[in-house]
Amino acid sequence: MAYCPNCNFDYDVDIRVCPECDEDLIPSQKRRGTAAVSPDDSWVAVGTVSDRVKSDMAKGSLDSNNIPSLIVNNYHEDRIHETAAAAYLDPEGASLIIVPKEFSGLATEILKSVLGDELLEPENNSLL
């Protein structure tokens, strides 16, 4: 296996150049680091959605592209405290979509293509 150092996708050994961004692939054993598998300060907010159907669409789209993500339901922008796991719940809040920082650009592109104007940008993409 090899991976792209630019977009972090894994590819078969036979492929030498990333078909997405034209970067030379690197053998997986030389990978510099991997994304955190649970939210920490390396995760960022990439958007919010207004209802459960849209949050399910967002999660499914990110999952199908192998992008780790977490949906914080009933999120209210004014009440985020320290990390996404410590967010206070508000029954009238939106759902916040967070991903590891290294996936934020690709995740935003995917979500915009799937959700269009239904994806709202968070006021602050940092969770801390």
C-alpha positions in Angstrom: 0.0 0.0 0.0 1.0 3.6 -0.6 -0.6 6.9 0.4 -0.7 10.4 -0.8 1.1 12.9 1.5 -1.2 15.7 0.3 -4.7 14.2 0.5 -3.9 11.2 2.8 -5.7 8.6 0.7 -4.4 5.0 0.5 -3.8 3.4 -2.8 -2.8 0.0 -4.2 0.9 -0.7 -4.6 0.7 -0.5 -8.4 -0.3 3.2 -8.4 2.7 5.6 -8.0 1.0 9.0 -8.4 -2.2 10.2 -6.7 -5.0 10.4 -9.2 -6.6 13.2 -7.2 -3.8 15.7 -6.8 -0.9 14.4 -8.9 1.5 13.9 -5.9 4.0 11.1 -5.8 2.8 8.4 -3.4 4.8 7.3 -0.3 4.9 3.8 1.0 2.5 3.4 4.0 5.2 2.3 6.4 6.8 5.8 6.0 3.6 7.6 6.9 4.4 10.6 9.1 1.4 10.4 11.3 -2.3 9.5 11.3 -5.4 11.3 12.3 -6.7 11.2 15.8 -9.4 8.6 16.0 -11.3 10.5 18.7 -11.9 14.2 19.0 -9.0 16.2 20.5 -7.5 19.6 19.8 -6.5 18.4 16.3 -10.1 18.2 15.2 -11.9 21.2 13.7 -15.5 22.1 12.9 -16.2 22.1 9.2 -19.9 23.1 9.3 -23.3 22.8 10.9 -26.6 21.5 9.6 -30.1 22.2 10.8 -31.6 18.8 11.1 -31.0 15.1 11.7 -31.6 14.1 8.0 -28.8 16.5 6.9 -26.5 15.3 9.7 -27.0 11.7 8.6 -26.2 12.7 5.0 -23.1 14.5 6.1 -21.9 11.6 8.2 -22.6 9.1 5.4 -20.7 11.2 2.8 -17.7 11.5 5.0 -17.7 7.8 6.0 -17.9 6.7 2.4 -14.8 8.8 1.7 -12.9 7.3 4.7 -12.9 10.6 6.6 -13.2 10.3 10.3 -15.9 12.5 11.6 -18.2 13.2 14.6 -21.6 14.8 14.6 -22.4 16.8 17.7 -26.2 16.9 17.8 -28.1 19.7 19.4 -25.1 21.9 19.2 -25.4 25.6 20.1 -22.5 27.8 19.0 -22.5 29.9 22.1 -22.1 27.0 24.4 -19.1 25.1 23.2 -16.7 24.5 26.1 -13.2 23.1 25.8 -13.9 20.2 23.4 -16.7 18.9 21.3 -17.2 16.2 23.9 -17.9 18.9 26.5 -20.5 20.7 24.4 -23.7 21.6 26.2 -26.8 20.4 24.5 -29.5 22.8 23.4 -32.8 21.3 22.0 -33.0 24.0 19.4 -29.4 23.9 18.3 -27.9 22.6 15.1 -25.6 19.6 14.5 -21.9 20.4 14.4 -19.7 18.4 12.1 -16.1 17.9 13.2 -13.1 16.2 11.5 -9.4 15.9 12.0 -7.7 19.0 10.8 -5.8 17.3 8.0 -9.1 16.2 6.5 -10.9 19.6 6.8 -10.4 20.8 3.2 -11.5 17.6 1.6 -14.4 17.2 4.1 -15.6 20.7 3.3 -15.5 20.1 -0.4 -17.5 16.8 0.0 -20.1 18.3 2.3 -20.6 21.4 0.0 -21.2 19.1 -3.0 -23.6 16.9 -1.0 -25.4 19.6 1.1 -25.0 22.8 -0.9 -26.4 25.8 0.9 -27.7 23.5 3.6 -24.2 23.3 5.0 -23.6 26.3 7.3 -20.1 27.4 8.1 -19.3 27.5 11.8 -18.5 30.9 13.3 -15.3 29.5 14.7 -13.8 26.2 13.3 -11.5 25.7 16.3 -13.0 23.6 19.1 -10.8 25.1 21.8 
